[in-house]
């Protein structure tokens, strides 16, 4: 009779230990899963940020190149304007010299 009573208690104890172990195992699995998810999200965010930094560097390189090209165009344009100005003065001088020669030569 004593054995019969201790058997259900032993089964209850085993069941209780099993349920607690099962619960702890589930908690650790969920915890590991959450940690894994967090690591994955962190890796995704880091990859995204790396791409953004690379894009910014590329845009900065392009902008620098465009500024250099602009500076080159401005310099060439100024040189051309000065050259035309000199040619214009030379042309005016030639015309004036011809006119002076015609007027004073005759």
C-alpha distances in whole Angstrom, upper triangle without the diagonal:
4,5,5,6,9,10,12,13,14,16,17,19,20,22,23,25,26,27,29,30,32,33,35,36,38,39,41,42,44,45,47,48,50,51,52,54,55,57,58,60,61,63,64,66,67,69,70,72,73,75,76,78,79,81,82,84,85,86,88,90,91,92,94,96,97,98,100,101,103,104,106,107,108,110,112,113,114,116,118,119,121,122,123,125,127,128,129,131,132,133,135,137,138,139,141,143,144,145,147,148,150,151,152,153,156
4,5,5,6,9,11,11,12,14,16,16,18,20,21,22,24,26,27,28,30,31,33,34,36,37,39,40,42,43,44,46,48,49,50,52,53,55,56,58,59,61,62,64,65,67,68,70,71,73,74,75,77,79,80,81,83,84,86,87,89,90,92,93,95,96,98,99,101,102,104,105,106,108,110,111,112,114,116,117,118,120,121,123,125,126,127,129,130,131,133,135,136,137,139,141,142,143,145,146,148,149,150,151,154
4,5,5,6,9,10,10,12,14,15,16,18,20,20,22,24,25,26,28,30,31,32,34,35,37,38,40,41,42,44,46,47,48,50,51,53,54,56,57,58,60,62,63,64,66,68,69,71,72,73,75,76,78,79,81,82,84,85,87,88,90,91,93,94,96,97,98,100,102,103,104,106,108,109,110,112,113,115,116,118,119,121,123,124,125,127,128,129,131,133,134,135,137,139,140,141,143,144,146,147,148,149,152
4,6,5,7,9,10,11,13,15,16,17,19,20,21,23,25,26,27,29,31,32,33,35,36,37,39,41,42,43,45,46,48,49,51,52,53,55,57,58,59,61,63,64,65,67,68,70,71,73,74,76,77,79,80,82,83,85,86,88,89,91,92,94,95,97,98,100,101,102,104,106,107,108,110,112,113,114,116,117,118,120,122,123,124,126,128,129,130,132,133,134,136,138,139,140,142,144,145,146,148,149,151
4,6,6,7,9,10,11,13,15,16,17,19,20,21,23,25,26,27,29,30,32,33,35,36,38,39,41,42,44,45,46,48,49,51,52,54,55,57,58,60,61,63,64,66,67,69,70,72,73,75,76,78,79,80,82,84,85,86,88,90,91,92,94,95,97,98,100,101,102,104,106,107,108,110,112,113,115,116,117,119,121,122,123,125,126,127,129,131,132,133,135,137,138,139,141,142,144,145,146,147,150
4,6,5,6,8,10,10,12,14,15,16,18,19,21,22,24,25,27,28,30,31,32,34,35,37,38,40,41,43,44,46,47,49,50,52,53,54,56,57,59,60,62,63,65,66,68,69,71,72,74,75,77,78,80,81,83,84,85,87,89,90,92,93,94,96,98,99,100,102,104,105,106,108,109,110,112,114,115,116,118,120,121,123,124,125,127,129,130,131,133,134,136,137,138,140,141,143,144,145,147
4,5,5,6,9,10,10,12,14,15,16,18,20,21,22,24,25,26,28,30,31,32,34,35,37,38,40,41,42,44,46,47,48,50,52,53,54,56,57,59,60,62,63,65,66,68,69,71,72,74,75,77,78,80,81,82,84,86,87,88,90,92,93,94,96,97,99,100,102,103,105,106,108,109,111,112,113,115,117,118,119,121,123,124,125,127,128,129,131,133,134,135,137,139,140,141,143,144,146
4,5,5,6,8,10,10,12,14,15,16,18,20,20,22,24,25,26,28,30,31,32,34,35,36,38,40,41,42,44,46,47,48,50,51,53,54,56,57,59,60,62,63,65,66,68,69,71,72,74,75,76,78,80,81,82,84,85,87,89,90,91,93,95,96,97,99,100,101,103,105,106,107,109,111,112,113,115,116,117,119,121,122,123,125,127,128,129,131,132,133,135,137,138,139,141,142,144
4,5,5,6,9,10,10,12,14,15,16,18,19,21,22,24,25,27,28,30,31,32,34,35,37,38,40,41,43,44,46,47,49,50,52,53,55,56,58,59,61,62,64,65,67,68,69,71,73,74,75,77,78,80,81,83,84,85,87,89,90,91,93,95,96,98,99,100,102,104,105,106,108,109,111,112,114,115,116,118,120,121,122,124,126,127,128,130,131,132,134,136,137,138,140,141,143
4,5,5,6,8,10,10,12,14,15,16,18,20,21,22,24,25,27,28,30,31,32,34,36,37,38,40,41,43,44,46,47,49,50,52,53,55,56,58,59,61,62,63,65,67,68,69,71,72,74,75,77,78,80,81,83,84,86,87,89,90,92,93,94,96,98,99,100,102,103,105,107,108,109,111,113,114,115,117,118,119,121,123,124,125,127,129,130,131,133,134,136,137,138,139,142
4,5,5,6,8,10,10,12,14,15,16,18,20,20,22,24,25,26,28,30,31,32,34,35,36,38,40,41,42,44,46,47,48,50,51,53,54,56,57,59,60,62,63,65,66,68,69,71,72,74,75,77,78,80,81,82,84,86,87,88,90,91,93,95,96,97,99,101,102,103,105,106,107,109,111,112,113,115,117,118,119,121,122,123,125,127,128,129,131,133,134,135,137,138,140
4,5,5,6,9,10,10,12,14,15,16,18,20,21,22,24,25,26,28,30,31,32,34,35,37,38,40,41,43,44,46,47,49,50,52,53,54,56,58,59,60,62,63,65,66,68,69,71,73,74,75,77,78,80,81,83,84,85,87,89,90,91,93,95,96,97,99,100,101,103,105,106,107,109,111,112,114,115,116,118,120,121,122,124,125,127,128,129,131,132,133,135,136,138
4,5,5,6,8,10,10,12,14,15,16,18,20,21,22,24,25,27,28,30,31,33,34,36,37,38,40,41,43,44,46,47,49,50,52,53,55,56,58,59,61,62,64,65,67,68,69,71,73,74,75,77,79,80,81,83,84,86,88,89,90,92,93,94,96,98,99,100,102,104,105,106,108,109,110,112,114,115,116,118,120,121,122,124,126,127,128,130,131,132,134,135,137
4,5,5,6,8,10,10,12,14,15,16,18,20,21,22,24,25,26,28,30,31,32,34,36,37,38,40,41,43,44,46,47,49,50,52,53,55,56,58,59,61,62,63,65,67,68,69,71,72,74,75,77,78,80,81,83,84,86,87,88,90,92,93,94,96,98,99,101,102,103,105,107,108,109,111,112,113,115,117,118,119,121,123,124,125,127,129,130,131,132,134,136
4,5,5,6,8,10,10,12,14,15,16,18,20,21,22,24,25,26,28,30,31,32,34,35,37,38,40,41,43,44,46,47,48,50,52,53,55,56,58,59,60,62,63,65,66,68,69,71,72,74,75,77,78,80,81,83,84,86,87,89,90,91,93,95,96,97,99,101,102,103,105,106,107,109,111,112,113,115,117,118,119,121,122,123,125,127,128,129,131,132,134
4,5,5,6,9,10,10,12,14,15,16,18,20,21,22,24,25,27,28,30,31,33,34,36,37,38,40,42,43,44,46,47,49,50,52,53,55,56,58,59,61,62,64,65,67,68,69,71,73,74,75,77,79,80,81,83,84,85,87,89,90,91,93,95,96,98,99,100,102,104,105,106,108,110,111,112,114,115,116,118,120,121,122,124,126,127,128,129,131,133
4,6,5,6,8,10,10,12,14,15,16,18,20,21,22,24,25,27,28,30,31,32,34,36,37,38,40,41,43,44,46,47,49,51,52,53,55,56,58,59,61,62,63,65,67,68,69,71,73,74,76,77,78,80,82,83,84,86,88,89,90,92,93,94,96,98,99,100,102,104,105,107,108,109,111,113,114,115,117,118,120,121,122,124,126,127,128,129,132
4,5,5,6,8,10,10,12,14,15,16,18,20,21,22,24,25,26,28,30,31,32,34,36,37,38,40,41,43,44,46,47,49,50,52,53,55,56,58,59,61,62,64,65,66,68,70,71,72,74,76,77,78,80,81,83,84,86,87,89,90,92,93,95,96,97,99,101,102,103,105,107,108,109,111,112,113,115,117,118,119,121,123,124,125,127,128,130
4,5,5,6,9,10,10,12,14,15,16,18,20,21,22,24,25,26,28,30,31,32,34,36,37,38,40,41,43,44,46,47,49,50,52,53,55,56,58,59,61,62,64,65,67,68,69,71,73,74,75,77,79,80,81,83,85,85,87,89,90,91,93,95,96,97,99,100,101,103,105,106,107,109,111,112,113,115,117,118,119,121,122,123,125,126,128
4,5,5,6,8,10,10,12,14,15,16,18,20,21,22,24,25,27,28,30,31,32,34,36,37,38,40,41,43,44,46,47,49,50,52,53,55,56,58,59,61,62,63,65,67,68,69,71,73,74,75,77,78,80,81,83,84,86,87,89,90,92,93,94,96,98,99,100,102,104,105,106,108,109,110,112,114,115,116,118,120,121,122,123,125,127
4,5,5,6,8,10,10,12,14,15,16,18,20,21,22,24,25,26,28,30,31,32,34,36,37,38,40,41,43,45,46,47,49,50,52,53,55,56,58,59,61,62,64,65,67,68,70,71,72,74,76,77,78,80,82,83,84,86,87,89,90,92,93,94,96,98,99,101,102,103,105,107,108,109,111,112,114,115,117,118,120,121,122,123,126
4,6,5,6,9,10,10,12,14,15,16,18,20,21,22,24,25,26,28,30,31,32,34,36,37,38,40,41,43,44,46,47,49,50,52,53,55,56,58,59,61,62,64,65,67,68,70,71,73,74,76,77,79,80,81,83,85,86,87,89,90,92,93,95,96,97,99,101,102,103,105,107,108,109,111,112,113,115,117,118,119,121,122,124
4,5,5,6,9,10,10,12,14,15,16,18,20,21,22,24,25,27,28,30,31,32,34,36,37,38,40,42,43,44,46,47,49,50,52,53,55,56,58,59,61,62,64,65,67,68,69,71,73,74,75,77,79,80,81,83,84,85,87,89,90,91,93,95,96,98,99,100,102,104,105,106,107,109,111,112,113,115,116,117,119,120,122
4,5,5,6,9,10,10,12,14,15,16,18,20,21,22,24,25,26,28,30,31,32,34,36,37,38,40,41,43,44,46,47,49,50,52,53,55,56,58,59,61,62,63,65,67,68,69,71,73,74,75,77,78,80,81,83,84,86,87,89,90,92,93,94,96,98,99,100,102,104,105,106,108,109,110,112,114,115,116,118,119,121
4,5,5,6,9,10,10,12,14,15,16,18,20,21,22,24,25,27,28,30,31,33,34,36,37,39,40,41,43,45,46,47,49,50,52,53,55,56,58,59,61,62,64,65,67,68,70,71,72,74,76,77,78,80,81,83,85,86,87,89,91,92,93,95,96,97,99,101,102,103,105,107,108,109,111,112,114,115,116,117,120
4,5,5,6,8,10,10,12,14,15,16,18,20,21,22,24,25,27,28,30,31,32,34,36,37,38,40,42,43,44,46,47,49,50,52,53,55,56,58,59,61,62,64,65,67,68,70,71,73,74,75,77,79,80,81,83,84,86,87,89,90,91,93,95,96,97,99,101,102,103,105,106,107,109,111,112,113,115,116,118
4,5,5,6,8,10,10,12,14,15,16,18,20,21,22,24,25,26,28,30,31,32,34,36,37,38,40,42,43,44,46,47,49,50,52,53,55,56,58,59,61,62,63,65,67,68,69,71,73,74,75,77,78,79,81,83,84,85,87,89,90,92,93,94,96,98,99,100,102,103,105,106,107,109,110,112,113,114,116
4,5,5,6,8,10,10,12,14,15,16,18,20,21,22,24,25,26,28,30,31,32,34,36,37,38,40,41,43,44,46,47,49,50,52,53,55,56,57,59,61,62,63,65,67,68,69,71,72,74,76,77,78,80,81,83,84,86,87,88,90,92,93,94,96,98,99,100,102,103,105,106,108,109,110,112,113,115
4,5,5,6,9,10,10,12,14,15,16,18,20,21,22,24,25,27,28,30,31,33,34,36,37,39,40,42,43,45,46,48,49,50,52,54,55,56,58,59,61,62,64,65,67,68,70,71,73,74,76,77,79,80,81,83,85,86,87,89,91,91,93,95,96,97,99,101,102,103,105,107,108,109,111,112,114
4,5,5,6,8,10,10,12,14,15,16,18,20,21,22,24,25,27,28,30,31,33,34,36,37,38,40,42,43,44,46,47,49,50,52,53,55,56,58,59,61,62,64,65,67,68,69,71,73,74,75,77,78,80,81,83,84,85,87,89,90,91,93,95,96,97,99,100,101,103,105,106,107,109,110,112
4,5,5,6,8,10,10,12,14,15,16,18,20,21,22,24,25,27,28,30,31,32,34,36,37,39,40,42,43,45,46,47,49,51,52,53,55,57,58,59,61,62,63,65,67,68,69,71,73,74,75,77,78,80,82,83,84,86,87,88,90,92,93,94,96,98,99,100,102,103,105,106,107,108,111
4,5,5,6,8,10,10,12,14,15,16,18,20,21,22,24,25,27,28,30,31,33,34,36,37,39,40,41,43,45,46,47,49,51,52,53,55,56,58,59,61,62,64,65,67,68,70,71,72,74,76,77,78,80,81,83,85,86,87,89,91,92,93,95,96,98,99,101,102,104,105,106,107,110
4,5,5,6,9,10,10,12,14,15,16,18,20,21,22,24,25,27,28,30,31,33,34,36,37,39,40,42,43,45,46,48,49,51,52,54,55,57,58,59,61,63,64,65,67,69,70,71,73,74,75,77,79,80,81,83,85,86,87,89,90,91,93,95,96,97,99,101,102,103,105,106,108
4,5,5,6,9,10,10,12,14,15,16,18,20,21,22,24,25,27,28,30,31,32,34,36,37,38,40,42,43,44,46,47,49,51,52,53,55,57,58,59,61,62,63,65,67,68,69,71,73,74,75,77,78,79,81,83,84,85,87,89,90,91,93,94,95,97,99,100,101,103,104,106
4,5,5,6,9,10,10,12,14,15,16,18,20,21,22,24,25,27,28,30,31,33,34,36,37,39,40,41,43,45,46,47,49,51,52,53,55,56,58,59,61,62,64,65,67,68,70,71,72,74,76,77,78,80,82,83,84,86,87,89,90,92,93,94,96,98,99,100,102,103,105
4,5,5,6,9,10,10,12,14,15,16,18,20,21,23,24,26,27,28,30,31,33,34,36,37,39,40,42,43,45,46,48,49,51,52,54,55,56,58,60,61,62,64,65,67,69,70,71,73,75,76,77,79,80,81,83,85,86,87,89,91,92,93,95,96,98,99,100,101,104
4,5,5,6,8,10,10,12,14,15,16,18,20,21,22,24,26,27,28,30,31,33,34,36,37,39,40,42,43,45,46,48,49,51,52,53,55,57,58,59,61,63,64,65,67,68,69,71,73,74,75,77,79,80,81,83,84,85,87,89,90,91,93,95,96,97,99,100,102
4,5,5,6,9,10,10,12,14,15,16,18,20,21,22,24,25,27,28,30,31,32,34,36,37,38,40,42,43,45,46,47,49,51,52,53,55,57,57,59,61,62,63,65,67,68,69,71,72,73,75,77,78,79,81,83,84,85,87,89,90,91,93,94,95,97,98,100
4,5,5,6,9,10,10,12,14,15,16,18,20,21,22,24,25,27,28,30,31,33,34,36,37,39,40,42,43,45,46,47,49,51,52,53,55,56,58,60,61,62,64,65,67,68,70,71,72,74,76,77,78,80,82,83,84,86,87,89,90,92,93,94,96,97,99
4,5,5,6,9,10,11,12,14,15,17,18,20,21,22,24,26,27,28,30,31,33,34,36,37,39,40,42,43,45,46,48,49,51,52,54,55,57,58,59,61,63,64,65,67,69,70,71,73,74,75,77,79,80,81,83,85,86,87,89,90,92,93,95,95,98
4,5,5,6,9,10,10,12,14,15,16,18,20,21,22,24,26,27,28,30,31,33,34,36,37,39,40,42,43,45,46,47,49,51,52,53,55,57,58,59,61,62,63,65,67,68,69,71,73,74,75,77,78,79,81,83,84,85,87,89,90,91,93,94,96
4,5,5,6,9,10,10,12,14,15,16,18,20,21,22,24,25,27,28,30,31,33,34,36,37,39,40,41,43,45,46,47,49,51,52,53,55,56,58,59,61,62,63,65,67,68,70,71,72,74,76,77,78,80,81,83,84,86,87,89,90,91,92,95
4,5,5,6,9,10,10,12,14,15,16,18,20,21,22,24,25,27,28,30,31,33,34,36,37,39,40,42,43,45,46,48,49,50,52,54,55,56,58,60,61,62,64,65,67,69,70,71,73,74,76,77,79,80,82,83,84,86,87,89,90,91,93
4,5,5,6,9,10,11,12,14,15,16,18,20,21,22,24,26,27,28,30,32,33,34,36,37,39,40,42,43,45,46,48,49,51,52,53,55,57,58,59,61,63,64,65,67,68,69,71,73,74,75,77,79,80,81,83,84,86,87,88,89,92
4,5,5,6,9,10,10,12,14,15,16,18,20,21,22,24,26,27,28,30,31,33,34,36,37,39,40,42,43,45,46,47,49,51,52,53,55,56,58,59,61,62,63,65,67,68,69,71,73,74,75,77,78,79,81,83,84,85,87,88,90
4,5,5,6,9,10,10,12,14,15,16,18,20,21,22,24,25,27,28,30,31,33,34,36,37,39,40,42,43,45,46,47,49,51,52,54,55,56,58,60,61,62,64,65,67,68,70,71,73,74,76,77,78,80,82,83,84,86,87,89
4,5,5,6,9,10,11,12,14,15,16,18,20,21,22,24,26,27,28,30,32,33,34,36,37,39,40,42,43,45,46,48,49,51,52,54,55,56,58,59,61,63,64,65,67,69,70,71,73,74,76,77,79,80,81,83,84,85,87
4,5,5,6,9,10,11,12,14,15,16,18,20,21,22,24,26,27,28,30,31,33,34,36,37,38,40,42,43,45,46,47,49,51,52,53,55,57,58,59,61,62,63,65,67,68,69,71,73,74,75,77,78,80,81,82,83,86
4,5,5,6,9,10,10,12,14,15,16,18,20,21,22,24,25,27,28,30,31,33,34,36,37,39,40,41,43,45,46,47,49,51,52,53,55,56,57,59,61,62,63,65,67,68,69,71,73,74,75,77,78,79,81,82,84
4,5,5,6,9,10,11,12,14,15,16,18,20,21,23,24,26,27,29,30,31,33,35,36,37,39,40,42,43,45,46,48,49,51,52,54,55,56,58,60,61,62,64,66,67,68,70,71,73,74,76,77,78,80,81,83
4,5,5,6,9,10,10,12,14,15,16,18,20,21,22,24,26,27,28,30,31,33,34,36,37,38,40,42,43,44,46,48,49,50,52,53,54,57,58,59,61,62,64,65,67,68,69,71,72,74,75,77,78,79,81
4,5,5,6,9,10,10,12,14,15,16,18,20,21,22,24,25,26,28,30,31,32,34,36,37,38,40,41,43,45,46,47,49,51,52,53,55,56,57,59,61,62,63,65,67,68,69,71,72,74,75,76,77,80
4,5,5,6,9,10,10,12,14,15,16,18,20,21,22,24,25,27,29,30,31,33,34,36,37,39,40,42,43,45,46,47,49,51,52,54,55,56,58,60,61,62,64,65,67,68,70,71,73,74,75,76,79
4,5,5,6,9,10,10,12,14,15,17,18,20,21,23,24,26,27,29,30,32,33,34,36,37,39,40,42,43,45,46,48,49,50,52,54,55,57,58,60,61,62,64,65,67,68,70,71,73,74,75,77
4,5,5,6,8,10,10,12,14,15,16,18,20,21,22,24,26,27,28,30,31,32,34,36,37,38,40,42,43,44,46,47,48,51,52,53,55,57,58,59,61,62,64,65,66,68,69,71,72,73,75
4,5,5,6,9,10,10,12,14,15,16,18,20,21,22,24,25,26,28,30,31,32,34,36,37,39,40,41,43,45,46,47,49,50,52,53,55,56,57,59,61,62,63,65,67,68,69,70,72,74
4,5,5,6,9,10,10,12,14,15,16,18,20,21,23,24,26,27,29,30,31,33,34,36,37,39,40,42,43,45,46,48,49,50,52,54,55,56,58,60,61,62,64,65,67,68,69,70,73
4,5,5,6,9,10,11,12,14,15,16,18,20,21,22,24,26,27,28,30,32,33,34,36,37,39,40,42,43,44,46,48,49,51,52,53,55,57,58,59,61,62,64,65,67,68,69,71
4,5,5,6,9,10,10,12,14,15,16,18,20,21,22,24,25,26,28,30,31,32,34,36,37,38,40,41,42,45,46,47,49,50,52,53,55,56,58,59,60,62,63,65,66,67,69
4,5,5,6,9,10,10,12,14,15,16,18,20,21,22,24,25,27,28,30,31,33,34,36,37,39,40,41,43,45,46,47,49,51,52,53,55,56,58,59,61,62,63,65,66,68
4,5,5,6,9,10,11,12,14,15,17,18,20,21,23,24,26,27,28,30,32,33,34,36,37,39,40,42,43,45,46,48,49,51,52,54,55,57,58,59,61,62,64,64,67
4,5,5,6,9,10,10,12,14,15,16,18,20,21,22,24,26,27,28,30,31,32,34,36,37,38,40,42,43,44,46,47,49,50,52,53,55,56,58,59,60,62,63,65
4,5,5,6,9,10,10,12,14,15,16,18,20,21,22,24,25,26,28,30,31,32,34,36,37,39,40,41,43,45,46,47,49,50,52,53,55,56,58,59,60,61,64
4,5,5,6,9,10,10,12,14,15,16,18,20,21,22,24,26,27,28,30,31,33,34,36,37,39,40,42,43,45,46,48,49,51,52,53,55,57,58,59,60,63
4,5,5,6,9,10,11,12,14,15,16,18,20,21,22,24,26,27,28,30,32,33,34,36,37,38,40,42,43,45,46,48,49,50,52,53,55,56,58,58,61
4,5,5,6,9,10,10,12,14,15,16,18,20,21,22,24,25,26,28,30,31,32,34,36,37,38,40,41,43,44,46,47,48,50,52,53,54,56,57,59
4,5,5,6,9,10,10,12,14,15,16,18,20,21,22,24,25,27,28,30,31,33,34,36,37,39,40,42,43,45,46,47,49,50,52,53,54,55,58
4,5,5,6,9,10,11,12,14,15,16,18,20,21,22,24,26,27,28,30,32,33,34,36,37,39,40,42,43,45,46,48,49,51,52,53,54,57
4,5,5,6,9,10,10,12,14,15,16,18,20,21,22,24,26,27,28,30,31,32,34,36,37,38,40,42,43,44,46,47,49,50,52,52,55
4,5,5,6,9,10,10,12,14,15,16,18,20,21,22,24,25,26,28,30,31,32,34,36,37,38,40,42,43,44,46,47,48,50,51,53
4,5,5,6,9,10,11,12,14,15,16,18,20,21,23,24,25,27,28,30,31,33,34,36,37,39,40,42,43,45,46,47,49,50,52
4,5,5,6,8,10,11,12,14,15,16,18,20,21,22,24,26,27,28,30,31,33,34,36,37,39,40,42,43,45,46,47,48,51
4,5,5,6,8,10,10,12,14,15,16,18,20,21,22,24,25,26,28,30,31,32,34,36,37,38,40,41,43,44,45,46,49
4,6,5,6,9,10,10,12,14,15,16,18,20,21,22,24,25,27,28,30,31,33,34,36,37,38,40,42,43,44,45,48
4,5,5,6,9,10,11,12,14,15,17,18,20,21,22,24,26,27,29,30,31,33,35,36,37,39,40,42,43,44,46
4,5,5,6,9,10,10,12,14,15,16,18,20,21,22,24,25,27,28,30,31,33,34,36,37,39,40,41,42,44
4,5,5,6,9,10,10,12,14,15,16,18,20,21,22,24,25,27,28,30,31,32,34,36,37,38,40,41,43
4,5,5,6,9,10,10,12,14,15,16,18,20,21,22,24,26,27,28,30,31,32,34,36,37,38,39,42
4,5,5,6,9,10,11,12,14,15,16,18,20,21,22,24,26,27,28,30,31,33,34,36,37,38,40
4,5,5,6,8,10,10,12,14,15,16,18,20,21,22,24,25,27,28,30,31,33,34,35,36,39
4,5,5,6,9,10,10,12,14,15,16,18,20,21,22,24,26,27,28,30,31,32,34,35,37
4,5,5,6,9,10,11,12,14,15,16,18,20,21,22,24,26,27,28,30,31,32,33,36
4,5,5,6,9,10,11,12,14,15,16,18,20,21,22,24,25,27,28,30,31,32,34
4,5,5,6,9,10,10,12,14,15,16,18,20,21,22,24,25,27,28,29,30,33
4,5,5,6,9,10,11,12,14,15,16,18,20,21,22,24,26,27,28,29,31
4,5,5,6,9,10,11,12,14,15,16,18,20,21,22,24,25,26,27,30
4,5,5,6,9,10,10,12,14,15,16,18,20,21,22,24,25,26,28
4,5,5,6,9,10,11,12,14,15,16,18,20,21,22,24,25,27
4,5,5,6,9,10,10,12,14,15,16,18,20,21,22,23,25
4,5,5,6,9,10,10,12,14,15,16,18,20,20,21,24
4,5,5,6,9,10,11,12,14,15,16,18,20,20,22
4,5,5,6,8,10,10,12,14,15,16,18,19,21
4,5,5,6,9,10,10,12,14,15,16,17,20
4,5,5,6,9,10,10,12,14,15,15,18
4,5,5,6,8,10,10,12,14,15,16
4,5,5,6,8,10,10,12,13,15
4,5,5,6,9,10,10,11,14
4,5,5,6,8,10,10,12
4,5,5,6,8,9,11
4,5,5,6,7,10
4,6,5,5,8
4,6,5,6
4,6,6
4,6
4
